[in-house]
Every structure is written in C-alpha cells, then in structure tokens.
Amino acid sequence: MIAIITLLTVLIFSILITKIATVALIHTGLSKEVSRFQARSAFTGVGFTTNEAENLVNHPVRRRILLLLMLFGNAGIVTAIASVVLTLITFEGEGSFVLRVSILFGGLILLWIIASLRWVDVHLSKIIGWALTRYTDLDVRDYASLLHVAGEYKVTELYIEKSDWLTQRQLQELRLQDEGVQVLGITRGEGTYIGAPDGSTKVHAGDTLILYGRDSALVQLDQRRRGRNGDLEHKQAVERQKEVVEGQKKDDATEADTPSSN
C-alpha cells in the first residue's frame, strides 16, 4: 500500500508541476495548446519540434522553466516507475495482488477525472497566476486574453512563399487591415525580427508573418496566390470584413438598447 500511495502522490505533484509550468509558459506569450504540449514534453523528456524548441530555448524565462521541468521530471518518473514495480511484485503485507492493482487503477482513474474537469483547470490557473505574480518576477500576462484570442479570432504564423499574393509588396499596398487582419510582426528569412511593422515594410519570400484576425480570413489569406485572382479575392475579403463590422455594430446597438435587469 505504501508503494501505491507513493505513486499516486508523485502523480499528483507531477500534474501540479506541469500545470504550473503550463500557466507560466502561457504568461510568457505562448498559446495554451503549445504551452501544455511543451510542458509535458519537457517533464517527460520526450522532446520538441525544431521551431518550437528554438522559440523556447532562446527565451531566458521559458528556458528556466523548462530546465526546472526536466529536473523534476527525471526525479518524478524514476520514483513513479519504482513505485509501480514495488506495487506489482511485492506480495507481503495486507491485501492481495488483485486488490492492490484495483486500488492503483482506481486512483489513476480518479486523478484523470479530476485533472480533466474544466472548473478545476480554471480555478487552478487563477491560483497559479496569482502566485506567480505575488512571489516571482515573471512577467505574468495572459497574452491570449489581452488579444481576445477567443471564438473565431486567433494569432497565427504565415510563411511566405514566392507564389503568395503577399510577396514583394509593402504592407500599405496590401491593406490587410481592410480584411480585418493585423500584422503584429515579421520574422525575416535570416532570423531578423520586425515588431509592429509600418506601412512601408515590404514582405519577402521566406518571411514569416505573425498575424491576428478571424480564423477564416487567415486561412483564405494563406491560400491566396499572386495575380488577378488574388486581387479579386482581396476585394471579396474586404467586402466580407465590412459585413462583419456592420454585424458587430448592430450587435452593439442591440445591447445598448436592451434595458438592464437592475
């Protein structure tokens, strides 16, 4: 029984540690999905994809978080494996082999259910965020919330190829804001980063654009190619954005006209 309790305790701390790391990574500007994946990868020692690895290792705060995760992960995994082995091969003491295995799997299922509950995730994230603000010097900002990355809006990267409609044109010429797309930054092919580029900035093949906008608009922009068809698609996208803006104005007017329940 001691081995089972030890294993479940290690798993609880492992879940808590990866959750803390996930929230910390989110507050350094990564998305929730990327933060969760990278935290679990570092804790288990599975590894990362090349682009994301560079993004994490080149950032001093993220690198420090990952180093701590790797340290805790090595100790936790070894302890967990040892506890499983002890649970399965130790027959002395109270309880049969079947009973111990049942207790072990029951505890694992209970932990999985608790960890999957949304309200647990929300409240735990708030507590961890508060603790990080109160007791660390980490720049704790939820960039996804600041940018209102919800619903159909998101931040994405767009790699520019020679055949793309965006290639070899200045931002002021492209007028992406008329489509509801904002260019937050550009990473040049050689690695130079341009934050908040102005209208005179030119887009080159090999660049990676960091864009913010509606998911459908970003997908269509990614598929757009140079030529007359591309120009026509741009005009159509501008018209669709006008419809979206008009719809938002109507929603605002409706809410303003709705009397308060108080």
Secondary structure as UniProt FT lines:
FT   HELIX           2..26
FT   TURN            27..29
FT   HELIX           32..44
FT   HELIX           50..57
FT   HELIX           60..89
FT   HELIX           97..116
FT   HELIX           118..135
FT   HELIX           143..146
FT   TURN            147..148
FT   TURN            151..152
FT   STRAND          153..159
FT   TURN            162..163
FT   TURN            165..168
FT   STRAND          169..170
FT   HELIX           171..174
FT   HELIX           176..179
FT   STRAND          182..187
FT   TURN            189..190
FT   STRAND          193..195
FT   TURN            199..200
FT   STRAND          202..203
FT   TURN            205..206
FT   STRAND          208..214
FT   HELIX           215..223
FT   HELIX           228..257
//
